[in-house]
Amino acid sequence: MRVLLYLAVLVLALIIVPAILRSWRAQPVARTPQRDELVKDPVCQTYILLSRSVTADVGGVVTHFCSRECAARFARGERSA
């Protein structure tokens, strides 16, 4: 009788444990959202979200602008409005 009990426990362990492990692996990893920061446009002095800014490489430094117009004005030498 003990042999049947041990065999039943072994079979259940072989079925249940892999199912539990699969369900743990299937759960998506919770990612923390990245916070968007504000950057200042050097031409019009407005603050904009970094993710929405227009970027330009100016002398090896990445500069952020609120629009393409401000980036063009910066390239022409018009620093502030």
Secondary structure as UniProt FT lines:
FT   HELIX           2..26
FT   STRAND          38..40
FT   TURN            42..44
FT   STRAND          47..49
FT   HELIX           50..52
FT   STRAND          54..58
FT   TURN            59..60
FT   STRAND          61..65
FT   HELIX           68..76
//
